[in-house]
Amino acid sequence: MTLFPETVNAFLHESILGRASKKGILEINCVQIRDYTENKQRQVDDYPYGGGWGCVLMAQPLKSCLDSIMSTASGLRSRVIYLSPQGTPFTQETAKRLKRDYEHLVLVCGHYEGVDERFIEQCVDEEISLGDFVLTGGEIAAMAVADAVCRLVPGVLADEQCYTGESHWDGLLEYPQYTRPEVWEGREVPPVLLEGNHDRIGLWRRQKQLERTRERRPDMYAAFVPADKQDQELLRRVERAQDRVRLTEPVRWRPAEESDLTRILEIAAYARKTLRAHGVDQWQGEYPTEAAFRADIRRGECFVVTHGEETAAFFVLSRLPEESYEEIRDGKWSGVEPCGVLHRAAVAAEYRGGELSHRMLRCAEEQARAWGLRCLRTDTHKKNKAMRALLQDAGFRYRGNLTISTEPGHDPARQAYEKNLKDRA
């Protein structure tokens, strides 16, 4: 019910709702209130009793319009809704309730200074507001309510998942979305979305929903109830990562320079400390030394990963064969050549445990491809669960066991991993 049916029709009969209407899934009618006036001037409003600014919509044309509409809705579960800034705030739960409980909705669009209170008392079932603000009329609010409810009707959208994964459906905001190209102005699509592993993609999206809700809508986050043990674990991850730097700037890599050495050693020292705290006998002697990094830089094998202007990680990539990799036990390498070796890699403390680790591996893979390499090999300590999980997530395959050269008194046993670079991650 509106004074501007042409405007409302133009919106509600376009795009997705328009196609659904043509298919007979929905029926949307915009009725002109003026057609039900009882005077020649088609007057629908008058001055308010008691004085005041503006005019008020009269009860008679509203009631006559509603009676006409309801005469065609016999037997349907109907609900008359007045769009008003004094109404209950509209939410996704409201949309679900209206779609579930009713077959026929009448949305009354007020205008001017409102409508005669007697019409509301006698004819309106509920009042709905879009929020704590005032519009010049109810049309925008009515179109919003109609759109939100109608898109939940089966057949309007291609699949139920088109709306069940969106913001507010289960008390969370929606996860971020990406499309082509894979890299836009230095910003990459998160690698997990390119792997084709739908279980991992589902976990990533759920975690992003939690992270985004925590950041943008703490009220919703505080009220959220985990659906299962998976949600509980993801919530723990989100809480642990609350102080982690978010990737809001492009992530790039470049050859390291002597001026990067201080930051590289700082990152390596934090990695050494973290490994020690987790009981991992890796990097627990002098290795990797400053001299080793200087040599890596001179050979052009050391790279720093940057987030905006910040150095966030480093990796060492070599095209030379690794002698200790020749004797692999309990398995074998794939045999794909030429192959590069990822020797040393670490992420700064403020980025640890987040997507930067995956981006760092991706940078190493892209550098290997740029050198014409077809596979990438690396190793890690069997107790280094974080690195093993990271490698597996990034598409590296466990190939067997190695014994590497290390300082006396430290465990030389390592697990070997390899990735065929034809399989882009």
Secondary structure, DSSP 8 states (H G I E B T S, - for coil): -BS-HHHHHHHHTSHHHHHHHHTTS------BGGGG-SSTT---EE--TT--SS-EE-HHHHHHHHHHHHTT-TTS-EEEEEEEEEEEE--HHHHHHHHHH-SEEEEEE-BTT-B-HHHHHHH-SEEEESSSS--SBSHHHHHHHHHHHHTTSTTTSS-THHHHTSTTSSSS-------S-SEETTEE--GGGGS--HHHHHHHHHHHHHHHHHHH-HHHHHH----SHHHHHHHHHHHHTTTS----S-EEEEE--GGGHHHHHHHHHHHHHHHHHTT--SS-SS-S-HHHHHHHHHTT-EEEEEETTEEEEEEEEE-S--GGGSS-BSS-----SSEEEEEEEEE-GGGTTSHHHHHHHHHHHHHHHHTT--EEEEEE-TT-HHHHHHHHHTT-EEEEEEE----TTS--EEEEEEEETTS--
